[in-house]
Amino acid sequence: MLPPLKPIAMKERISMIFIERGEIDVLDGAFVVIDKNGVRTHIPVGSLACIMLEPGTRVSHRAAALAARVGTLLVWVGEAGVRLYASGQPGGARSDRLLYQAKLALDEKLRLKVVRKMYELRFGEKPPERRSVDQLRGIEGARVRKTYQLLARQYGVPWKGRRYDPKEWDKSDLPNLCISAATACLYGITEAAILAAGYAPAVGFIHTGKPQSFVYDIADIVKFDGVIPIAFRIAAKRPAQPERQVRLACRDHFRQTKMLGKLIPMIEEVLAAGEIEPPEPPEDAQPVAIVDEKGLGDVGHRY
């Protein structure tokens, strides 16, 4: 009789790892990757926010179940992480938080308040008054295009605009390929944070109609603070394996800036801009996927 698992708080986790060409299974209670030669590599699944599964990877039922139990998101991606095909859902969205999120998204006045807060957090200033969501989206798009141009000029990278075909990523030019790899990394940990907080990735405010609409909303707030400059910096060096260099640089950036510790409070701040009280959870409601409990000691103690 083993005690129930106690997942590590999201803010304390490593952001992500990528796994390719291996079989993932649970052996002797451990999460392992077995390569074609039978060599086992242990993965500390409980200390990761998400695991990016590249082509050539197989996942057993036991491994997927263990990842869900410890709250680690499995994300199926293309080669070098530049495509995002599907993801698991550890813990899932809670009904009370989903209803709160949906109410904000369905009421146009409340939705506009949330969108204005996203704009303010992203650009560091309040948006113009008396603008609709569509108008703010247009203003945002113009500022984003200008930011791409400024970064390309800063790093000395030829820039023809953000152009890519989701079905043929490899035909993108170098800057767009690096940007796609960087944003895929950011989307992975953002979705893990949204699920850990108990919300639904599909219920967005600026972006709508896509499985990761809310992921794009939250990721867009922070992407120009880190991952997009990283992508341009690496594109300027023209390395032999640009996607891999972008992934490693993004992983280091997430660790140094403690990105996971910032995302969940940001999600709560954005939704609180709607100025309505979240509903009380039912008595029999499941807790959030990863409960961030207060420790017994100070920050130097483990619990």
KEKE-3310 file (N, C-alpha, C; in steps of 0.2 Angstrom, whole numbers, plus 5000, padded with zeros to 4 digits):
npx = (5004:5005:5008:4997:5002:5010:5010:5023:5023:5019:5027:5039:5044:5055:5055:5053:5056:5063:5059:5064:5063:5061:5055:5043:5040:5035:5045:5049:5042:5047:5049:5054:5064:5067:5079:5083:5093:5091:5094:5091:5085:5082:5068:5064:5049:5040:5045:5044:5036:5031:5032:5039:5035:5043:5044:5044:5043:5036:5023:5018:5003:5004:5014:5008:4997:5004:5011:4999:4995:5004:5003:5010:5011:5009:5015:5012:5023:5030:5045:5059:5050:5043:5030:5014:5004:4995:4989:4990:4979:4982:4973:4964:4951:4943:4925:4920:4929:4930:4917:4917:4927:4921:4910:4916:4921:4910:4901:4901:4905:4912:4922:4929:4935:4944:4952:4957:4965:4974:4981:4986:4995:5004:5009:5013:5005:4990:4976:4969:4954:4936:4936:4933:4934:4939:4944:4955:4962:4966:4975:4984:4990:4996:5006:5013:5018:5027:5036:5042:5049:5058:5066:5072:5079:5088:5095:5101:5095:5088:5072:5056:5043:5031:5029:5023:5019:5008:5007:5019:5031:5045:5048:5049:5058:5074:5073:5059:5057:5065:5057:5045:5049:5052:5040:5033:5038:5035:5021:5019:5023:5014:5002:5002:5003:4990:4981:4985:4981:4967:4959:4952:4961:4955:4946:4946:4950:4955:4960:4950:4940:4950:4959:4969:4966:4966:4979:4986:4983:4988:5001:5005:5006:5019:5028:5037:5045:5055:5056:5055:5065:5076:5074:5077:5090:5097:5094:5102:5115:5115:5116:5120:5110:5097:5084:5086:5095:5087:5077:5085:5090:5078:5073:5083:5080:5067:5070:5079:5071:5061:5049:5037:5033:5027:5017:5004:4999:4998:4988:4977:4977:4973:4960:4954:4952:4940:4931:4922:4915:4923:4913:4908:4916:4908:4904:4909:4919:4933:4950:4962:4973:4987:4991:4996:5003:5005:5021:5029:5039:5051:5057:5068:5066:5062:5047)
npy = (4994:5009:5027:5040:5049:5065:5078:5089:5106:5117:5128:5124:5116:5108:5115:5108:5093:5085:5071:5058:5045:5033:5021:5024:5019:5011:5005:4994:5004:5016:5029:5027:5029:5019:5015:5010:5001:4995:5002:5009:5025:5035:5045:5060:5061:5067:5079:5087:5099:5097:5085:5084:5075:5068:5063:5045:5041:5030:5028:5019:5013:5013:5022:5034:5035:5036:5049:5057:5055:5062:5074:5079:5085:5078:5081:5079:5082:5089:5085:5092:5100:5109:5108:5106:5093:5086:5084:5078:5078:5081:5080:5089:5102:5110:5110:5122:5132:5131:5135:5148:5154:5152:5160:5173:5173:5172:5183:5198:5211:5207:5200:5209:5217:5208:5206:5218:5219:5209:5216:5227:5220:5215:5225:5235:5246:5255:5250:5259:5269:5264:5254:5240:5222:5216:5228:5230:5219:5221:5233:5227:5217:5226:5232:5220:5216:5227:5225:5213:5217:5227:5218:5210:5219:5223:5211:5209:5201:5195:5199:5195:5195:5187:5172:5156:5139:5128:5115:5112:5115:5115:5121:5134:5150:5153:5162:5161:5148:5146:5154:5147:5136:5141:5146:5135:5128:5137:5137:5124:5124:5134:5128:5118:5125:5131:5120:5115:5124:5123:5127:5129:5125:5128:5138:5153:5171:5182:5174:5162:5147:5137:5122:5126:5140:5148:5146:5152:5165:5168:5165:5174:5186:5185:5181:5190:5195:5185:5172:5175:5185:5176:5167:5175:5179:5167:5163:5173:5168:5157:5142:5125:5116:5123:5122:5114:5122:5132:5126:5122:5134:5141:5132:5135:5148:5148:5142:5151:5162:5158:5155:5146:5149:5161:5160:5155:5164:5175:5170:5170:5184:5190:5184:5189:5202:5203:5206:5199:5188:5172:5156:5147:5131:5115:5104:5092:5093:5090:5093:5106:5101:5101:5105:5119:5119:5127:5127:5119:5126:5139:5146:5139:5126:5109:5100)
npz = (5000:4994:4998:4992:4977:4977:4968:4962:4964:4950:4948:4953:4944:4931:4915:4902:4892:4877:4868:4856:4844:4853:4865:4877:4893:4909:4920:4933:4941:4937:4926:4910:4895:4881:4870:4853:4854:4866:4878:4893:4898:4912:4916:4925:4928:4936:4940:4929:4918:4905:4892:4877:4863:4850:4832:4829:4842:4854:4866:4880:4888:4902:4904:4900:4909:4921:4919:4918:4931:4939:4934:4923:4907:4891:4875:4858:4845:4830:4820:4828:4835:4829:4825:4832:4837:4845:4862:4879:4894:4909:4924:4919:4915:4928:4933:4939:4937:4923:4920:4925:4916:4904:4905:4906:4893:4885:4887:4880:4885:4896:4891:4883:4893:4898:4887:4885:4897:4893:4883:4889:4898:4889:4881:4890:4892:4893:4882:4868:4872:4870:4860:4850:4852:4840:4834:4843:4841:4828:4830:4838:4830:4820:4828:4832:4820:4817:4828:4825:4813:4819:4828:4818:4812:4822:4825:4813:4803:4788:4783:4778:4783:4794:4788:4785:4781:4789:4785:4779:4786:4785:4773:4776:4778:4787:4798:4801:4803:4815:4824:4824:4830:4843:4848:4848:4859:4869:4869:4873:4888:4892:4890:4899:4911:4910:4911:4923:4932:4931:4920:4903:4888:4876:4876:4872:4871:4863:4853:4845:4842:4841:4846:4855:4859:4871:4875:4865:4868:4881:4879:4870:4877:4883:4874:4866:4876:4877:4870:4856:4853:4856:4845:4834:4837:4836:4823:4817:4818:4810:4813:4811:4815:4818:4824:4835:4843:4846:4854:4865:4870:4873:4883:4893:4895:4900:4913:4919:4920:4927:4922:4923:4936:4934:4925:4930:4940:4931:4922:4931:4935:4922:4920:4931:4927:4922:4932:4939:4952:4954:4953:4967:4971:4969:4983:4981:4971:4961:4966:4959:4946:4951:4966:4975:4989:5005:5012:5027:5032:5029:5013:5011:5015:5012:5008)
capx = (5000:5009:5004:4995:5007:5009:5013:5027:5020:5021:5032:5045:5046:5058:5050:5051:5062:5061:5061:5063:5065:5062:5049:5042:5037:5036:5048:5050:5040:5051:5047:5060:5064:5071:5081:5083:5098:5088:5097:5086:5086:5076:5066:5061:5043:5036:5048:5043:5030:5028:5037:5038:5036:5044:5043:5048:5042:5030:5021:5014:4997:5006:5018:5003:4994:5009:5012:4993:4994:5009:5002:5015:5008:5012:5013:5015:5025:5034:5052:5062:5045:5040:5022:5010:4999:4990:4992:4986:4976:4982:4969:4958:4948:4938:4919:4919:4934:4928:4911:4920:4931:4916:4906:4920:4922:4903:4899:4905:4908:4917:4927:4932:4939:4949:4956:4961:4970:4980:4984:4990:5001:5008:5013:5015:5001:4982:4974:4964:4947:4931:4938:4930:4939:4941:4949:4961:4966:4970:4980:4989:4993:5001:5012:5017:5022:5032:5041:5046:5054:5063:5070:5075:5085:5092:5100:5104:5092:5083:5065:5050:5037:5029:5026:5024:5013:5008:5008:5026:5036:5052:5049:5050:5065:5077:5070:5052:5058:5067:5051:5040:5052:5052:5033:5030:5041:5031:5014:5019:5023:5008:4996:5003:5001:4983:4978:4987:4976:4960:4956:4952:4965:4951:4941:4950:4947:4957:4960:4944:4939:4955:4960:4974:4965:4968:4986:4989:4981:4992:5008:5007:5008:5026:5033:5042:5050:5060:5057:5055:5072:5080:5074:5081:5097:5100:5094:5107:5121:5114:5119:5118:5104:5094:5078:5088:5098:5081:5074:5089:5090:5071:5073:5087:5077:5062:5073:5082:5066:5056:5043:5031:5030:5024:5011:4998:4997:4996:4982:4972:4976:4970:4953:4951:4950:4932:4928:4916:4918:4922:4908:4911:4917:4904:4907:4912:4923:4940:4955:4966:4978:4993:4989:5002:5001:5010:5026:5029:5045:5053:5058:5074:5064:5058:5041)
capy = (5000:5015:5033:5044:5053:5072:5081:5095:5112:5118:5133:5121:5111:5110:5117:5103:5089:5082:5064:5056:5038:5028:5018:5026:5014:5011:4999:4995:5010:5022:5032:5026:5028:5013:5016:5004:4996:4992:5006:5013:5031:5036:5052:5062:5063:5071:5086:5091:5102:5094:5081:5085:5069:5069:5057:5039:5039:5027:5028:5014:5015:5014:5028:5040:5035:5039:5056:5060:5055:5067:5081:5081:5086:5075:5085:5076:5087:5087:5085:5098:5103:5115:5107:5103:5089:5084:5084:5075:5083:5079:5084:5092:5108:5109:5113:5128:5136:5131:5140:5155:5156:5152:5166:5178:5173:5173:5190:5203:5216:5204:5198:5215:5219:5203:5207:5225:5217:5206:5221:5230:5216:5213:5231:5239:5252:5253:5251:5265:5268:5263:5250:5233:5216:5216:5234:5229:5214:5224:5237:5222:5214:5231:5232:5214:5216:5232:5222:5208:5221:5230:5213:5208:5224:5223:5206:5208:5195:5196:5198:5196:5194:5180:5168:5149:5134:5123:5108:5112:5120:5114:5126:5141:5153:5152:5166:5159:5141:5147:5157:5142:5131:5144:5147:5128:5127:5142:5134:5118:5125:5138:5124:5114:5129:5132:5114:5114:5129:5120:5130:5125:5128:5130:5144:5159:5178:5185:5169:5158:5142:5132:5119:5130:5147:5152:5145:5157:5171:5169:5164:5180:5191:5185:5179:5195:5196:5180:5167:5178:5188:5171:5164:5180:5179:5160:5164:5177:5164:5152:5136:5119:5113:5129:5121:5111:5127:5136:5123:5122:5141:5142:5129:5139:5154:5146:5140:5157:5167:5155:5156:5142:5152:5167:5159:5154:5170:5179:5168:5172:5191:5191:5183:5194:5209:5203:5209:5195:5183:5165:5153:5142:5124:5111:5101:5085:5095:5088:5099:5107:5096:5102:5109:5122:5119:5131:5123:5120:5130:5144:5144:5135:5120:5105:5097)
capz = (5000:4994:4999:4986:4974:4979:4963:4963:4962:4944:4948:4955:4939:4925:4910:4897:4888:4870:4867:4850:4843:4858:4867:4884:4897:4916:4922:4940:4944:4935:4919:4906:4888:4879:4863:4848:4857:4873:4883:4897:4901:4917:4915:4931:4925:4941:4940:4922:4916:4900:4888:4870:4860:4843:4828:4831:4849:4856:4873:4883:4892:4909:4905:4899:4915:4926:4917:4920:4939:4942:4932:4917:4900:4885:4869:4852:4841:4824:4821:4831:4839:4825:4824:4838:4834:4850:4869:4885:4898:4916:4929:4916:4917:4933:4931:4942:4934:4916:4919:4926:4910:4899:4906:4904:4886:4881:4888:4876:4889:4901:4886:4881:4899:4898:4881:4887:4901:4890:4879:4894:4900:4883:4878:4896:4892:4892:4875:4867:4874:4865:4854:4851:4852:4833:4833:4847:4838:4822:4833:4841:4824:4817:4833:4832:4814:4818:4833:4821:4809:4823:4830:4813:4810:4828:4824:4806:4800:4783:4786:4773:4786:4797:4783:4785:4780:4794:4783:4776:4790:4783:4768:4779:4779:4793:4804:4802:4806:4822:4827:4825:4835:4849:4850:4850:4866:4874:4869:4878:4895:4893:4890:4905:4916:4910:4913:4930:4935:4930:4915:4897:4883:4870:4877:4871:4871:4857:4848:4846:4837:4840:4852:4860:4858:4877:4875:4861:4871:4886:4877:4866:4882:4885:4869:4864:4881:4878:4865:4849:4852:4855:4839:4830:4839:4834:4816:4814:4818:4805:4815:4807:4818:4821:4829:4842:4847:4849:4860:4871:4872:4876:4890:4898:4897:4905:4919:4922:4922:4931:4918:4925:4942:4932:4921:4933:4942:4925:4920:4936:4934:4916:4921:4936:4924:4920:4938:4942:4956:4952:4957:4972:4968:4972:4988:4978:4966:4961:4967:4953:4945:4955:4972:4977:4996:5008:5016:5034:5034:5025:5007:5011:5018:5008:5012)
cpx = (5004:5005:5003:5001:5005:5013:5017:5023:5023:5027:5039:5048:5051:5053:5048:5058:5059:5063:5059:5066:5066:5055:5049:5038:5038:5039:5051:5048:5043:5049:5054:5059:5069:5073:5082:5088:5097:5091:5092:5089:5080:5075:5062:5054:5039:5039:5048:5036:5027:5034:5034:5040:5037:5043:5047:5047:5035:5029:5016:5008:4999:5010:5013:4999:4998:5010:5005:4993:4999:5008:5007:5011:5012:5010:5016:5016:5029:5041:5055:5056:5042:5032:5020:5004:4993:4993:4987:4982:4976:4978:4963:4956:4943:4931:4918:4923:4932:4922:4913:4923:4926:4912:4909:4920:4915:4900:4903:4908:4913:4923:4932:4937:4945:4954:4960:4966:4976:4984:4989:4996:5006:5013:5015:5011:4994:4981:4970:4957:4942:4933:4935:4936:4942:4946:4955:4965:4970:4976:4986:4993:4998:5007:5016:5021:5028:5038:5045:5051:5060:5068:5074:5081:5090:5097:5102:5101:5087:5076:5060:5043:5036:5025:5028:5018:5013:5009:5015:5030:5043:5054:5050:5057:5067:5074:5063:5052:5060:5061:5046:5042:5051:5045:5031:5032:5037:5024:5014:5019:5017:5002:4996:5001:4993:4979:4979:4982:4969:4956:4956:4956:4961:4947:4945:4946:4949:4957:4954:4944:4944:4956:4964:4972:4968:4976:4989:4988:4987:5000:5010:5009:5016:5031:5038:5046:5056:5061:5058:5062:5077:5080:5078:5088:5101:5099:5100:5114:5121:5117:5116:5112:5100:5088:5081:5091:5092:5078:5078:5089:5083:5071:5077:5084:5071:5064:5075:5077:5061:5049:5036:5029:5027:5017:5005:4995:4995:4989:4976:4971:4972:4962:4950:4949:4943:4928:4921:4919:4917:4917:4912:4911:4912:4908:4911:4917:4930:4945:4958:4971:4984:4992:4996:5001:5007:5015:5026:5034:5046:5055:5064:5072:5061:5052:5038)
cpy = (5006:5022:5036:5048:5061:5076:5087:5101:5114:5123:5130:5116:5113:5111:5111:5099:5087:5075:5062:5049:5034:5026:5020:5021:5015:5005:4999:5001:5016:5023:5032:5027:5023:5014:5009:4999:4993:4996:5010:5020:5033:5044:5054:5065:5068:5078:5090:5094:5099:5090:5082:5078:5070:5063:5052:5037:5036:5027:5023:5017:5017:5020:5034:5040:5038:5047:5060:5061:5061:5074:5083:5080:5082:5078:5081:5082:5084:5087:5092:5102:5109:5114:5104:5100:5088:5084:5080:5080:5081:5083:5087:5099:5106:5113:5120:5133:5137:5136:5147:5158:5156:5158:5172:5179:5174:5179:5195:5208:5213:5202:5203:5217:5214:5204:5213:5223:5214:5211:5225:5227:5215:5219:5236:5246:5250:5254:5257:5264:5267:5260:5243:5228:5216:5222:5233:5224:5217:5229:5232:5219:5219:5231:5226:5214:5221:5229:5217:5212:5224:5224:5211:5213:5224:5217:5205:5202:5197:5195:5200:5195:5187:5176:5160:5145:5129:5116:5107:5117:5120:5119:5133:5144:5152:5156:5163:5152:5142:5150:5152:5137:5134:5145:5140:5127:5131:5139:5128:5119:5129:5133:5120:5118:5130:5126:5113:5119:5127:5124:5126:5129:5131:5136:5150:5166:5182:5180:5165:5153:5137:5129:5122:5137:5151:5151:5151:5164:5173:5169:5171:5186:5191:5183:5184:5197:5191:5176:5170:5181:5182:5168:5169:5179:5172:5160:5168:5173:5159:5145:5130:5116:5119:5127:5118:5117:5131:5133:5123:5129:5143:5138:5132:5145:5153:5145:5147:5162:5165:5156:5152:5146:5158:5166:5159:5160:5175:5177:5171:5180:5193:5190:5187:5200:5209:5206:5206:5190:5176:5161:5148:5135:5120:5107:5095:5087:5092:5094:5100:5102:5096:5107:5112:5124:5124:5126:5124:5125:5136:5142:5139:5128:5116:5102:5092)
cpz = (5000:4995:4992:4983:4976:4974:4965:4960:4955:4944:4950:4950:4934:4919:4905:4895:4882:4870:4860:4849:4849:4861:4875:4887:4904:4918:4929:4944:4942:4927:4915:4899:4886:4872:4859:4851:4864:4879:4886:4899:4906:4916:4922:4930:4930:4942:4934:4921:4910:4896:4881:4866:4852:4839:4830:4838:4850:4864:4875:4887:4899:4909:4904:4906:4921:4925:4920:4928:4942:4939:4926:4911:4895:4879:4863:4847:4835:4825:4823:4834:4835:4823:4830:4836:4839:4857:4874:4889:4905:4920:4925:4919:4923:4931:4933:4938:4926:4915:4920:4919:4905:4899:4904:4896:4882:4882:4885:4880:4894:4896:4884:4887:4899:4893:4882:4892:4898:4886:4884:4897:4895:4881:4884:4896:4891:4885:4875:4870:4868:4859:4856:4851:4845:4832:4837:4844:4832:4825:4835:4835:4821:4822:4833:4825:4814:4823:4829:4817:4813:4826:4824:4811:4816:4827:4817:4802:4794:4785:4780:4776:4789:4792:4784:4784:4785:4792:4780:4780:4787:4777:4770:4779:4786:4799:4806:4805:4813:4826:4829:4830:4842:4852:4852:4857:4871:4874:4874:4885:4897:4894:4897:4911:4916:4913:4921:4934:4935:4925:4908:4891:4877:4870:4878:4871:4865:4851:4850:4841:4836:4847:4858:4860:4865:4878:4871:4865:4877:4884:4873:4871:4883:4880:4867:4870:4881:4871:4858:4848:4852:4848:4834:4831:4836:4826:4813:4814:4813:4807:4810:4809:4822:4826:4835:4846:4850:4855:4866:4874:4876:4883:4895:4900:4902:4912:4922:4924:4926:4928:4921:4932:4940:4929:4924:4936:4937:4923:4925:4936:4928:4917:4926:4933:4922:4926:4940:4947:4953:4956:4962:4970:4972:4978:4986:4972:4967:4962:4960:4952:4949:4960:4974:4984:4999:5012:5023:5036:5029:5018:5006:5013:5012:5012:5007)
residu = (MET:LEU:PRO:PRO:LEU:LYS:PRO:ILE:ALA:MET:LYS:GLU:ARG:ILE:SER:MET:ILE:PHE:ILE:GLU:ARG:GLY:GLU:ILE:ASP:VAL:LEU:ASP:GLY:ALA:PHE:VAL:VAL:ILE:ASP:LYS:ASN:GLY:VAL:ARG:THR:HIS:ILE:PRO:VAL:GLY:SER:LEU:ALA:CYS:ILE:MET:LEU:GLU:PRO:GLY:THR:ARG:VAL:SER:HIS:ARG:ALA:ALA:ALA:LEU:ALA:ALA:ARG:VAL:GLY:THR:LEU:LEU:VAL:TRP:VAL:GLY:GLU:ALA:GLY:VAL:ARG:LEU:TYR:ALA:SER:GLY:GLN:PRO:GLY:GLY:ALA:ARG:SER:ASP:ARG:LEU:LEU:TYR:GLN:ALA:LYS:LEU:ALA:LEU:ASP:GLU:LYS:LEU:ARG:LEU:LYS:VAL:VAL:ARG:LYS:MET:TYR:GLU:LEU:ARG:PHE:GLY:GLU:LYS:PRO:PRO:GLU:ARG:ARG:SER:VAL:ASP:GLN:LEU:ARG:GLY:ILE:GLU:GLY:ALA:ARG:VAL:ARG:LYS:THR:TYR:GLN:LEU:LEU:ALA:ARG:GLN:TYR:GLY:VAL:PRO:TRP:LYS:GLY:ARG:ARG:TYR:ASP:PRO:LYS:GLU:TRP:ASP:LYS:SER:ASP:LEU:PRO:ASN:LEU:CYS:ILE:SER:ALA:ALA:THR:ALA:CYS:LEU:TYR:GLY:ILE:THR:GLU:ALA:ALA:ILE:LEU:ALA:ALA:GLY:TYR:ALA:PRO:ALA:VAL:GLY:PHE:ILE:HIS:THR:GLY:LYS:PRO:GLN:SER:PHE:VAL:TYR:ASP:ILE:ALA:ASP:ILE:VAL:LYS:PHE:ASP:GLY:VAL:ILE:PRO:ILE:ALA:PHE:ARG:ILE:ALA:ALA:LYS:ARG:PRO:ALA:GLN:PRO:GLU:ARG:GLN:VAL:ARG:LEU:ALA:CYS:ARG:ASP:HIS:PHE:ARG:GLN:THR:LYS:MET:LEU:GLY:LYS:LEU:ILE:PRO:MET:ILE:GLU:GLU:VAL:LEU:ALA:ALA:GLY:GLU:ILE:GLU:PRO:PRO:GLU:PRO:PRO:GLU:ASP:ALA:GLN:PRO:VAL:ALA:ILE:VAL:ASP:GLU:LYS:GLY:LEU:GLY:ASP:VAL:GLY:HIS:ARG:TYR)
# end
